Amino acid sequence: MPANYTKSDEPIPGTGYRLTEFLGRGGFGEVWKATGPGGTEAALKIIRLGGTEGRKEFHSLQLVKRIRHPNLVPITAFWLKDADGSVLDDAYAEQEDLLTDDTGDSGSPMRGTMASLPKVSGVLAAELVIAMGLGDRSLFDRLEECRGQGLDGIPHDELFGYTEDAARAIDFLNSPVHDLGSGPAAIQHCDIKPQNMLVVGGAVQVCDFGLARMMGTDRTTSAAATVAYAAPECLEEGRPSHSTDQYSLAISYFELKTGTLPFAEETLQAVMSAKKSGTLDFSRLPEAEAAVLSHATVRDPKQRYQSAVEMVDALRLAVGGETETEKLAPWALKATARRRGGPTLTTAALLAILAAAVCLAAWKSGFFDRQPPVESRDDRAERAKLAAGYLASGTKFLESKDYDRAATDLTLAAEYAPGDVRALSRLGAARMQQQNWEAAAAALTRAVAIDPKDPGNERDLIRLSDAYSELNKFTEAAAALGRAVQLNPHNAEAHYSQAHCYQRDEAYAQAVAAFGKAIDNYVEYSRSATPTFALEDAYIARAACHIQEEQFDEAAADFDRVLAMEPLGLAGNRPLLEILAAYYEKAGQAEEAARWLKEAEKAGRS
């Protein structure tokens, strides 16, 4: 039997690791704080290999033991012990036949299910001891501290840094670059939650890889992470996807910011039902921020963001900040500054730009103990002069509809003056006319990030939403419009467009709310602008969303409003009216059913 450890024990004699403080226990074993060689500190995880959890731990260790990343808790050593407490030779832990498939046939060590455990001369390995980095506390601990101070959750700026760290770790694991013996593969952690994200010196490291799974295998797994954070594909199919960890990070972010989970009730049945139906409740967050989390937790894994960092970038946009990739942009752009007509960028120049950005990042983190280079007054004056010239010429080309030359000069203006919102805004407009949606979105995102509260951002945010819509990124488009209506709550046009983005994203409840705001602000908006949509259109679109939500009485009320404004206003909407009639017939309301069936026939003839 595995040993029962106490304080001052040395689980692996002669290694210098001695237990100092008990940290926690689970079905798999226990975790201790320990002193290591030379007085260092570490965490020791002691796992009993006889049960299912122990087998998962050993399997996961085989996946991650050689993987290193600044935001992953490092595994520094591990040992196997037999039932008598003897430490097994290291060579046995490296054998590729330690894991076999369910039939007992040899296969890839990463495809196994630990049906059999390592044996050495007939002796069964009974215990696994893992030495790993020690965190200051988990994010769940930090959440509890904040709640003890009367806060709902972790302050936003602090939490955002933690979330970015975790996203980088997740994307690194999820990248198909890890050679695990059967070719490059991606790894899903499968148990991302606040308890498994440790604060280490102000940054976050992801730990506890007990459910880690390699992507690309043809086997499913019955392992389930903590239910509240687990993606539906793991709970229902036992098969992780490329965005499984993104889903869990989104749930964790919401809990760490609000102190609650996004479920009406926290019973197992309620949680499973919400995941199955895709009705997670993020309403405690602002609308744009909630939309990002809704997109990251959609039921279909293919519809989520392409990466966890992309989700974080969308969150940053939703709350009005720079994206991760924009943080180095001003410095990188300075390195590319060139005079018009000069030589084009060579590969060496591009590498130099990248090197400059990397060096800047290292300096910002304190890697170099020096100050940034001092820029002379003459250099600043020269760049300002060049920026002004390119801004003037680019603006003239834009006004004359020479969009290619406009984009060229405005790009240079933005390079010489990366903080000039005019250059970026006009560059975004030129890129929109070129139908270069990606470049337009990049320029406009930078423009609105310079001063997120500037009322002038309203126009650029609407353009940004148009670019995202062209890219079929309707969640991001809705988030941009959400920021636009924060700047101008009476912009009925923006509310209407946002509602259609939600509708395209099948977020019907949010679409209903946005159509309602478009309707409420229609009259006031019409006093200063001419809406591109008719009020009847908004009522019909909202009714369609009500039907999707099975809110038939509300849909009928909207249709009645249209009929009151225009007797033939429902022309072309026969299918919706027939659905409504069928509902009332089923409900036993024959009179209402007949009325709407008559309207359906009329709409079909119109």
C-alpha positions in Angstrom: 0.0 0.0 0.0 1.2 3.6 -0.6 2.7 5.3 2.4 0.7 7.7 4.6 2.9 10.8 4.7 3.3 13.4 7.4 5.2 16.6 7.8 9.0 16.2 7.6 8.8 13.0 5.6 11.1 12.6 2.6 9.0 10.7 0.1 12.0 10.0 -2.2 15.0 9.4 0.1 18.2 11.1 -0.9 16.6 13.6 -3.3 16.4 16.5 -0.8 12.6 17.0 -1.1 11.1 17.1 2.4 7.4 17.8 3.2 6.7 21.0 5.1 3.0 21.8 4.7 -0.1 19.8 3.6 -1.9 21.6 0.8 -4.8 19.4 -0.2 -6.2 15.9 -0.8 -8.4 14.4 -3.5 -9.5 10.9 -4.7 -6.1 10.5 -6.5 -3.8 11.3 -3.6 -2.5 14.5 -2.0 -0.4 17.6 -2.6 2.3 18.9 -0.2 4.5 22.0 0.0 8.1 20.8 0.2 11.6 22.2 0.6 13.9 21.0 -2.2 17.7 20.8 -2.8 19.5 23.9 -1.7 16.5 25.2 0.3 14.3 25.8 -2.7 10.5 25.3 -2.5 8.4 23.0 -4.6 5.0 21.3 -4.6 5.0 17.5 -4.4 2.0 15.7 -5.8 1.7 12.1 -4.5 -0.7 9.9 -6.5 -1.9 6.4 -5.9 -1.7 4.5 -9.2 -4.3 1.9 -8.3 -7.4 3.9 -9.2 -8.7 5.6 -12.3 -7.5 9.0 -11.3 -4.0 7.8 -10.7 -3.9 6.2 -14.2 -5.1 9.5 -15.8 -2.4 11.3 -13.9 0.4 9.0 -15.2 -1.0 9.2 -18.7 -1.1 13.0 -18.6 2.4 13.2 -17.2 3.6 11.2 -20.2 2.1 14.0 -22.4 3.4 17.1 -20.6 6.6 16.1 -18.7 8.9 17.7 -21.3 6.8 20.6 -22.3 8.0 24.0 -21.1 6.3 27.4 -21.2 6.5 30.5 -19.0 2.8 30.1 -18.2 2.8 26.4 -17.4 3.8 25.1 -14.0 7.1 23.3 -14.6 7.4 19.6 -13.8 11.0 19.3 -12.4 11.1 15.6 -11.6 9.0 12.5 -11.0 9.4 9.0 -9.5 7.6 5.7 -9.5 7.4 3.6 -6.3 6.3 0.0 -5.8 3.9 -1.2 -3.1 6.8 -1.7 -0.7 7.9 1.9 -1.1 11.0 1.2 -3.2 11.8 3.7 -5.9 11.8 2.2 -9.4 14.6 2.8 -11.9 14.1 5.9 -14.1 14.4 3.8 -17.2 11.1 2.1 -16.6 9.2 5.3 -16.5 10.5 6.0 -20.1 9.4 2.7 -21.6 6.9 3.0 -24.4 5.0 -0.1 -23.5 3.9 1.2 -20.1 0.6 2.1 -21.6 -1.5 -0.4 -23.6 -4.8 -0.2 -25.3 -7.9 -1.9 -24.0 -7.1 -5.2 -25.9 -3.6 -5.4 -24.5 -2.1 -4.8 -27.9 0.9 -2.5 -28.0 0.3 0.8 -29.6 1.3 4.4 -29.3 2.0 5.2 -25.7 -0.1 8.3 -26.0 -3.2 6.4 -27.3 -3.3 4.1 -24.3 -5.9 4.1 -21.5 -3.6 2.7 -18.8 -5.5 -0.6 -18.8 -2.3 -2.0 -17.3 0.2 -0.2 -15.1 4.0 -0.3 -15.2 5.5 -3.6 -14.0 9.1 -4.2 -13.1 10.1 -7.8 -12.7 6.5 -8.6 -11.8 6.2 -5.8 -9.3 3.3 -3.3 -9.9 4.0 0.4 -9.7 1.8 1.7 -6.9 2.7 5.4 -6.4 3.7 8.3 -8.5 5.5 11.3 -6.9 5.8 14.5 -9.0 7.9 17.5 -8.1 6.6 20.8 -9.7 6.7 24.5 -9.3 5.0 26.1 -6.3 2.5 28.9 -6.8 1.7 31.7 -4.3 -2.0 30.9 -4.5 -4.7 29.8 -7.0 -7.0 32.3 -8.8 -9.8 30.7 -6.8 -8.0 31.7 -3.6 -7.5 35.2 -5.0 -11.3 35.4 -5.8 -12.0 34.5 -2.2 -9.7 37.2 -1.0 -11.5 39.8 -3.1 -14.9 38.6 -2.0 -13.7 38.9 1.6 -12.9 42.6 0.9 -16.5 43.2 -0.3 -15.8 43.0 -4.0 -17.8 40.9 -6.5 -14.6 39.4 -8.0 -11.0 40.1 -9.0 -10.5 43.7 -10.2 -10.7 43.8 -14.0 -7.2 45.1 -14.8 -5.7 42.4 -12.6 -7.9 39.6 -13.9 -7.2 40.6 -17.5 -3.5 40.0 -17.1 -4.2 36.6 -15.5 -6.5 35.6 -18.3 -4.0 36.6 -21.0 -1.4 34.4 -19.3 -3.7 31.4 -19.1 -4.7 32.0 -22.8 -1.1 31.9 -23.9 -0.5 28.7 -22.0 -3.6 27.1 -23.5 -2.7 28.1 -27.1 0.8 26.7 -26.6 -0.6 23.4 -25.4 -3.2 23.4 -28.2 -0.6 24.0 -30.9 0.2 20.9 -33.0 3.9 21.1 -32.3 4.5 18.6 -29.5 6.3 15.5 -30.6 5.1 12.9 -28.2 6.5 9.8 -30.0 4.0 9.5 -32.8 4.5 12.8 -34.6 3.5 16.4 -33.7 0.3 16.7 -31.9 -1.8 19.2 -29.9 -2.7 18.8 -26.3 -5.9 19.8 -24.5 -5.7 20.4 -20.8 -9.3 19.5 -20.3 -9.5 20.8 -16.7 -9.1 24.6 -16.9 -10.7 26.2 -13.8 -9.7 28.8 -11.2 -8.2 26.2 -8.9 -5.8 25.1 -11.6 -4.4 28.5 -12.4 -1.7 29.6 -10.0 -0.4 33.1 -9.3 3.4 33.0 -9.5 5.1 36.3 -8.9 2.2 38.3 -10.3 1.7 36.1 -13.4 -0.4 33.0 -13.9 0.8 29.5 -14.5 -1.6 26.7 -15.5 -1.2 23.5 -13.5 -2.7 20.1 -12.8 -2.6 18.2 -16.0 -4.5 15.2 -14.7 -7.0 15.1 -17.6 -4.7 16.2 -20.4 -5.6 14.6 -23.7 -3.7 14.5 -27.0 -5.7 15.7 -30.0 -5.8 13.7 -33.1 -6.2 10.2 -31.5 -9.1 8.0 -32.6 -10.1 7.1 -29.1 -12.5 8.8 -26.9 -12.1 9.3 -23.2 -14.6 9.0 -20.4 -12.8 11.6 -18.3 -14.8 14.6 -17.3 -13.5 17.8 -15.8 -15.3 19.7 -13.1 -18.7 19.9 -14.7 -19.3 23.7 -14.3 -16.3 24.5 -16.4 -16.3 21.5 -18.8 -17.2 21.9 -22.5 -20.2 20.0 -23.7 -18.2 17.8 -26.1 -16.2 16.4 -23.1 -19.3 15.8 -21.0 -21.4 14.2 -23.7 -19.0 12.7 -26.2 -15.9 12.2 -24.1 -13.9 13.8 -27.0 -12.1 17.2 -26.6 -12.0 19.7 -29.4 -9.5 22.4 -30.3 -11.5 24.9 -28.3 -12.4 22.8 -25.2 -10.0 24.8 -23.0 -11.2 28.1 -24.4 -14.7 27.2 -23.3 -13.4 26.5 -19.8 -11.4 29.7 -19.7 -14.5 31.7 -20.6 -16.5 30.2 -17.7 -13.5 30.8 -15.4 -13.2 34.5 -16.5 -16.9 35.1 -15.7 -16.7 33.5 -12.3 -13.5 35.3 -11.4 -15.0 38.7 -12.4 -18.5 38.3 -11.0 -18.1 35.8 -8.2 -20.8 33.6 -9.7 -21.2 30.9 -12.3 -23.3 31.6 -15.5 -26.1 29.2 -14.5 -29.6 30.0 -13.2 -29.1 27.3 -10.6 -25.9 25.4 -9.7 -27.4 22.0 -9.4 -25.9 19.3 -11.7 -29.2 19.0 -13.6 -29.4 22.8 -14.2 -25.8 23.0 -15.3 -26.0 20.1 -17.7 -29.2 21.5 -19.2 -27.7 25.0 -19.7 -24.7 23.5 -21.4 -26.8 21.2 -23.6 -29.1 24.1 -24.7 -26.4 26.7 -24.9 -28.3 29.0 -22.5 -25.5 30.2 -20.2 -26.3 33.5 -18.4 -23.6 36.1 -18.8 -26.0 39.0 -18.1 -24.0 40.2 -15.1 -21.4 41.6 -17.5 -21.9 44.5 -20.0 -23.5 43.4 -23.2 -20.4 43.5 -25.4 -18.3 41.6 -22.9 -21.1 39.0 -22.4 -21.3 38.5 -26.2 -17.7 37.5 -26.4 -18.2 34.9 -23.7 -21.3 33.6 -25.4 -19.3 33.2 -28.6 -16.5 31.3 -26.7 -19.0 28.9 -25.2 -21.3 28.1 -28.1 -22.2 24.4 -28.3 -20.5 23.8 -31.6 -16.7 23.9 -31.0 -16.1 24.9 -34.6 -18.0 28.2 -34.0 -15.8 29.4 -31.1 -12.8 31.6 -31.5 -9.8 30.1 -33.3 -7.6 30.5 -30.2 -7.9 31.5 -26.6 -5.8 34.6 -27.2 -8.3 35.6 -30.0 -11.0 35.4 -27.3 -9.0 37.6 -25.0 -8.4 40.1 -27.8 -12.2 40.2 -28.4 -12.7 40.8 -24.7 -10.2 43.6 -24.8 -12.0 45.2 -27.7 -15.3 44.8 -25.9 -14.1 46.7 -22.8 -12.2 49.3 -24.8 -8.5 48.4 -24.8 -5.6 47.3 -27.0 -5.4 43.8 -28.3 -2.5 41.6 -27.3 -1.0 42.0 -30.8 -1.3 45.8 -30.7 0.8 46.3 -27.6 4.0 46.4 -29.6 2.6 48.0 -32.7 3.8 51.6 -32.2 7.4 50.4 -31.7 7.3 47.9 -34.5 5.9 50.6 -36.8 8.7 53.0 -36.0 11.1 50.4 -37.2 9.4 50.2 -40.6 9.4 54.0 -41.1 10.6 54.8 -44.6 10.5 57.6 -47.1 8.1 57.3 -50.0 9.9 55.9 -53.0 12.6 54.3 -50.9 13.6 50.6 -50.9 11.0 48.0 -50.1 11.3 45.9 -47.0 13.6 42.9 -47.3 13.5 39.7 -45.3 16.4 40.9 -43.3 14.5 44.1 -42.5 11.4 42.2 -41.5 13.5 40.1 -39.2 15.0 43.2 -37.7 11.5 44.6 -37.0 10.6 41.3 -35.2 13.8 41.4 -33.2 13.1 45.0 -32.2 9.7 44.0 -30.9 11.1 41.0 -29.0 13.8 43.1 -27.4 11.2 45.7 -26.4 9.1 43.0 -24.8 12.1 41.8 -22.8 12.9 45.3 -21.7 9.3 45.9 -20.6 9.5 42.8 -18.5 12.7 44.0 -16.8 14.9 41.5 -18.6 17.3 44.3 -19.5 18.3 46.7 -16.8 18.5 49.8 -19.0 16.4 52.7 -20.2 14.8 52.8 -23.7 16.8 54.8 -26.2 16.4 58.5 -26.0 14.8 60.0 -29.1 16.2 63.4 -30.3 14.0 66.4 -30.8 15.1 66.6 -34.5 14.0 63.0 -35.1 10.6 63.7 -33.6 10.2 66.8 -35.7 11.2 65.0 -38.8 8.7 62.2 -38.3 5.9 64.6 -37.4 6.6 66.5 -40.6 6.5 63.3 -42.7 3.3 62.1 -40.9 1.6 65.4 -41.7 2.6 65.2 -45.3 1.4 61.6 -45.8 -1.8 62.4 -43.9 -2.6 65.3 -46.2 -1.9 63.4 -49.4 -3.6 60.3 -48.2 -6.7 62.3 -47.3 -6.8 63.9 -50.8 -6.5 60.5 -52.5 -9.3 59.2 -50.2 -11.6 62.1 -51.2 -10.9 61.6 -54.9 -11.7 57.8 -54.5 -8.2 56.7 -55.4 -8.3 54.2 -52.6 -5.0 52.3 -53.4 -2.9 55.4 -53.2 -4.9 56.6 -50.2 -4.1 53.4 -48.4 -0.4 53.6 -49.2 0.0 57.1 -47.9 -2.2 56.7 -44.9 -0.3 53.6 -43.9 2.9 55.7 -43.9 1.2 58.4 -41.9 0.2 55.9 -39.3 3.7 54.5 -39.2 5.2 57.9 -38.6 2.5 58.9 -36.1 1.0 55.7 -34.7 -1.0 57.7 -32.1 -2.8 59.8 -34.7 -6.4 58.6 -34.8 -7.1 60.5 -38.0 -4.5 58.5 -40.0 -5.8 55.1 -38.7 -9.5 56.1 -39.1 -9.0 57.2 -42.7 -6.8 54.2 -43.4 -9.7 52.0 -42.2 -12.1 53.8 -44.5 -9.7 53.3 -47.5 -9.4 49.6 -46.6 -13.1 49.2 -46.4 -13.5 50.7 -49.9 -10.8 48.2 -51.1 -12.9 45.4 -49.5 -9.8 44.4 -47.6 -11.8 43.6 -44.5 -9.0 42.1 -42.3 -6.8 45.2 -42.9 -9.7 47.5 -42.3 -10.5 45.8 -39.0 -6.9 46.1 -37.9 -6.7 49.8 -38.6 -10.0 50.6 -37.1 -9.3 48.6 -34.0 -6.2 50.6 -33.4 -8.0 53.8 -34.1 -10.7 53.3 -31.4 -8.1 52.0 -28.9 -6.3 55.3 -28.8 -9.0 57.0 -26.8 -11.8 54.5 -26.1 -14.2 57.2 -24.7 -13.8 59.6 -27.6 -17.4 60.2 -29.1 -15.8 60.3 -32.5 -15.2 56.6 -32.3 -18.9 55.9 -33.0 -18.4 56.1 -36.8 -15.2 53.9 -36.7 -16.9 51.3 -34.5 -19.8 51.0 -37.0 -17.3 50.6 -39.8 -15.4 48.0 -37.7 -18.7 46.1 -37.2 -19.2 46.2 -41.0 -15.7 44.7 -41.5 -16.4 42.0 -39.0 -19.7 41.2 -40.6 -18.1 40.8 -44.0 -15.7 38.3 -42.3 -18.7 36.5 -40.8 -17.5 37.4 -37.3 -20.9 38.4 -36.0 -20.0 38.2 -32.3 -17.1 40.7 -32.8 -19.4 42.9 -35.0 -22.0 42.9 -32.2 -19.3 43.8 -29.7 -18.1 46.8 -31.8 -21.7 48.0 -32.1 -22.2 47.6 -28.4 -19.4 50.1 -27.8 -20.9 52.4 -30.4 -24.3 52.6 -28.7 -22.5 53.1 -25.4 -21.1 56.3 -27.0 -24.5 57.2 -28.5 -27.4 55.2 -26.9 -29.9 56.8 -29.3 -28.3 55.5 -32.4 -31.2 53.3 -33.6 -29.3 52.3 -36.7 -26.5 50.8 -34.6 -29.0 49.0 -32.3 -30.7 47.5 -35.4 -27.4 46.3 -37.0 -26.3 44.8 -33.6 -29.6 43.0 -33.4 -29.1 41.4 -36.9 -25.6 40.4 -35.8 -27.1 38.6 -32.8 -29.7 37.1 -35.1 -27.0 35.8 -37.5 -25.2 34.3 -34.5 -28.4 32.7 -33.3 -28.3 34.7 -30.0 -32.1 35.3 -30.3 -32.7 36.6 -26.8 -30.0 39.3 -27.2 -31.4 40.1 -30.7 -34.8 40.7 -29.2 -33.4 43.2 -26.7 -31.4 45.0 -29.4 -34.4 45.2 -31.8 -36.3 46.7 -28.9 -33.7 49.4 -28.4 -33.8 50.2 -32.1 -37.6 50.5 -31.9 -37.5 52.7 -28.8 -34.9 55.1 -30.2 -36.3 55.2 -33.8 -38.3 58.4 -33.5 -35.6 60.4 -31.8 -32.9 59.1 -34.2 -35.1 60.1 -37.1 -35.0 63.8 -36.0 -31.3 64.0 -36.9 -30.8 61.2 -39.5 -32.7 59.1 -42.0 -32.8 55.5 -40.9 -32.1 52.9 -43.5 -34.7 50.6 -42.0 -38.4 50.9 -41.6 -40.0 50.6 -38.1 -42.1 47.8 -39.5 -38.9 45.9 -40.4 -37.7 46.0 -36.8 -41.0 44.7 -35.5 -41.1 41.8 -38.0 -37.4 40.9 -37.3 -38.1 41.0 -33.5 -41.2 38.8 -34.0 -39.1 36.3 -35.9 -36.7 36.1 -33.0 -39.6 35.7 -30.5 -40.7 32.7 -32.6 -37.2 31.2 -32.3 -37.5 31.7 -28.6 -41.0 30.2 -28.6 -42.5 33.4 -27.4 -45.5 33.3 -29.6 -47.7 35.8 -27.8 -44.9 38.4 -28.0 -44.5 37.6 -31.7 -48.2 38.1 -32.3 -48.1 41.5 -30.6 -45.3 42.6 -32.9 -47.1 41.5 -36.0 -50.3 43.3 -34.8 -48.2 46.5 -34.4 -47.1 46.1 -38.1 -50.7 45.6 -39.2 -51.7 48.7 -37.4 -49.1 50.7 -39.3 -49.5 49.1 -42.7 -52.3 46.6 -43.5 -50.1 44.8 -46.0 -47.0 45.2 -43.9 -46.6 41.4 -43.4 -46.2 40.6 -47.1 -43.6 38.0 -47.7 -43.7 36.6 -44.2 -46.1 33.7 -44.8 -43.9 31.0 -43.2 -43.6 32.9 -39.9 -47.4 33.5 -39.8 -48.1 29.9 -40.5 -45.9 28.9 -37.6 -47.8 31.3 -35.4 -51.1 29.9 -36.5 -50.0 26.4 -35.9 -49.0 27.3 -32.3 -52.4 28.8 -31.5 -54.2 25.8 -33.1 -52.1 23.4 -30.9 -52.8 25.6 -27.9 -56.6 25.3 -28.5 -57.1 28.9 -29.4 -59.0 28.3 -32.6 -60.0 31.9 -33.2 -56.4 33.2 -33.0 -55.2 30.3 -35.2 -57.8 31.2 -37.9 -56.9 34.9 -37.7 -53.2 34.3 -38.3 -53.8 31.6 -40.9 -55.9 34.2 -42.8 -53.0 36.7 -42.5 -50.6 34.1 -43.8 -52.7 33.5 -46.9 -52.9 37.3 -47.4 -49.1 37.6 -47.0 -48.6 34.9 -49.6 -50.8 36.7 -52.2 -49.2 40.1 -51.7 
